[in-house]
Amino acid sequence: MEYLDQTLEYVDHVAARVSFSAVLGLCLGTMYSTFRGLPMRSTALKIGGSFAMVGTVVFGLERIGYVAMKDLIEQEKRLLLTSHAFSGVAGGALNGYLFHKKPRQGIFYFVPVMMGIGSLELYIENKRAERIKELMLENNLESKEEIDSQ
């Protein structure tokens, strides 16, 4: 049962990022079609679909790399950044080849993008942990004050 829960967590992780990619693509497609005077709906859907496919490849490979390297790399920060670098290389090569027949250009584009995303994820996780710690300290102080007043 634990294996199933972990697998569903990984799928949810990828799905959240792919959904964000698709919505970003829809927004950018809408702006692009407005700027160029193209049909809005079809342009937005094409660009949103492309973003979703690219996101599926890179974020799916990121989770595959994360799971594969989990036993080899102990430090969580290094594991996360390494899996993002792996997905930038592998996903960038695959996307570069599929869209332009130039895998090297895909690698040069996606490695910095995925490293930036990995750094952003670490930053958000650190801020979340700090906030949880602050809330726990506030809660503990309030609990101690309640006990002292009784």
C-alpha positions as CSV (number, residue, x, y, z in Angstrom):
1,M,0.0,0.0,0.0
2,E,2.9,2.4,0.8
3,Y,4.3,1.8,-2.8
4,L,0.9,2.8,-4.3
5,D,0.8,6.0,-2.1
6,Q,4.3,6.9,-3.2
7,T,3.5,6.3,-6.9
8,L,0.3,8.4,-6.7
9,E,2.3,11.2,-5.0
10,Y,4.8,11.1,-7.9
11,V,2.0,11.2,-10.5
12,D,0.3,14.1,-8.6
13,H,3.7,15.9,-8.6
14,V,4.0,15.6,-12.4
15,A,0.3,16.3,-13.1
16,A,0.5,19.6,-11.1
17,R,3.4,20.8,-13.1
18,V,2.0,19.7,-16.5
19,S,-1.3,21.4,-15.7
20,F,0.6,24.6,-14.9
21,S,2.6,24.2,-18.2
22,A,-0.7,23.8,-20.2
23,V,-2.3,26.9,-18.6
24,L,0.8,28.9,-19.2
25,G,0.8,27.8,-22.8
26,L,-2.9,28.7,-23.2
27,C,-2.2,32.2,-21.8
28,L,0.9,32.8,-23.9
29,G,-1.0,31.4,-27.0
30,T,-3.8,33.9,-26.4
31,M,-1.4,36.8,-26.1
32,Y,0.5,35.6,-29.2
33,S,-2.7,35.3,-31.3
34,T,-3.8,38.7,-30.1
35,F,-0.5,40.3,-31.0
36,R,-0.3,38.6,-34.4
37,G,-3.9,38.8,-35.3
38,L,-4.4,35.0,-35.6
39,P,-7.5,33.0,-34.6
40,M,-7.4,33.1,-30.8
41,R,-8.9,29.7,-29.9
42,S,-7.0,27.5,-32.3
43,T,-3.6,29.3,-31.6
44,A,-4.1,29.2,-27.9
45,L,-5.0,25.5,-28.0
46,K,-2.1,24.6,-30.2
47,I,0.4,26.4,-28.1
48,G,-1.2,25.1,-24.8
49,G,-1.0,21.5,-26.2
50,S,2.6,21.9,-27.1
51,F,3.4,23.3,-23.6
52,A,1.6,20.3,-22.1
53,M,3.5,17.8,-24.2
54,V,6.8,19.4,-23.4
55,G,5.9,19.6,-19.7
56,T,4.9,16.0,-19.7
57,V,8.3,14.9,-21.1
58,V,10.5,17.0,-18.9
59,F,8.6,16.7,-15.7
60,G,7.9,13.0,-16.2
61,L,11.7,12.4,-16.8
62,E,12.4,14.6,-13.7
63,R,10.4,12.2,-11.5
64,I,11.9,9.1,-13.2
65,G,15.3,10.5,-12.5
66,Y,14.4,11.4,-9.0
67,V,13.2,7.9,-8.2
68,A,16.2,6.3,-10.0
69,M,18.8,8.4,-8.1
70,K,17.0,8.3,-4.7
71,D,19.1,5.5,-3.4
72,L,22.4,7.0,-4.8
73,I,22.0,10.5,-3.5
74,E,21.3,11.1,0.2
75,Q,21.0,14.8,0.3
76,E,17.5,16.0,-0.7
77,K,18.7,19.3,-2.2
78,R,21.3,17.7,-4.4
79,L,18.9,14.9,-5.4
80,L,16.2,17.4,-6.5
81,L,18.7,19.6,-8.6
82,T,20.3,16.5,-10.1
83,S,17.0,15.1,-11.2
84,H,16.1,18.5,-12.7
85,A,19.4,18.6,-14.6
86,F,18.8,15.0,-15.8
87,S,15.4,16.0,-17.1
88,G,16.9,19.1,-18.8
89,V,19.4,16.9,-20.7
90,A,17.1,14.0,-21.5
91,G,13.9,15.9,-21.9
92,G,15.6,18.7,-23.8
93,A,17.2,16.3,-26.2
94,L,13.9,14.5,-26.8
95,N,11.9,17.7,-27.2
96,G,14.6,19.3,-29.4
97,Y,14.7,16.4,-31.7
98,L,10.9,16.0,-31.9
99,F,10.1,19.6,-32.5
100,H,13.2,20.8,-34.5
101,K,15.4,17.8,-35.2
102,K,18.1,19.5,-33.1
103,P,18.6,17.7,-29.8
104,R,21.6,19.8,-28.8
105,Q,19.5,23.1,-28.9
106,G,16.9,21.4,-26.8
107,I,19.5,20.5,-24.2
108,F,21.0,24.1,-24.2
109,Y,17.5,25.5,-23.6
110,F,16.0,23.0,-21.1
111,V,18.9,22.5,-18.7
112,P,18.9,26.1,-17.4
113,V,15.1,26.2,-17.4
114,M,14.8,23.0,-15.4
115,M,17.6,24.1,-13.0
116,G,15.7,27.3,-12.5
117,I,12.6,25.4,-11.8
118,G,14.4,23.1,-9.4
119,S,15.9,26.1,-7.6
120,L,12.5,27.7,-7.3
121,E,11.0,24.5,-5.9
122,L,13.8,24.4,-3.2
123,Y,13.2,28.1,-2.4
124,I,9.5,27.6,-2.0
125,E,10.0,24.5,0.1
126,N,12.4,26.3,2.4
127,K,10.0,29.2,2.8
128,R,7.2,26.8,3.6
129,A,9.3,25.0,6.2
130,E,10.3,28.3,7.8
131,R,6.6,29.4,8.0
132,I,5.6,26.1,9.5
133,K,8.3,26.4,12.1
134,E,7.2,29.9,12.9
135,L,3.6,28.8,13.3
136,M,4.6,25.9,15.5
137,L,6.6,28.3,17.7
138,E,3.7,30.7,18.0
139,N,1.4,27.8,18.8
140,N,3.7,26.5,21.5
141,L,4.0,29.9,23.0
142,E,0.3,30.4,23.1
143,S,-0.1,26.9,24.6
144,K,2.4,27.7,27.3
145,E,0.7,31.0,28.1
146,E,-2.7,29.2,28.5
147,I,-1.1,26.6,30.8
148,D,0.5,29.4,32.9
149,S,-2.7,31.4,33.2
150,Q,-4.6,28.3,34.5
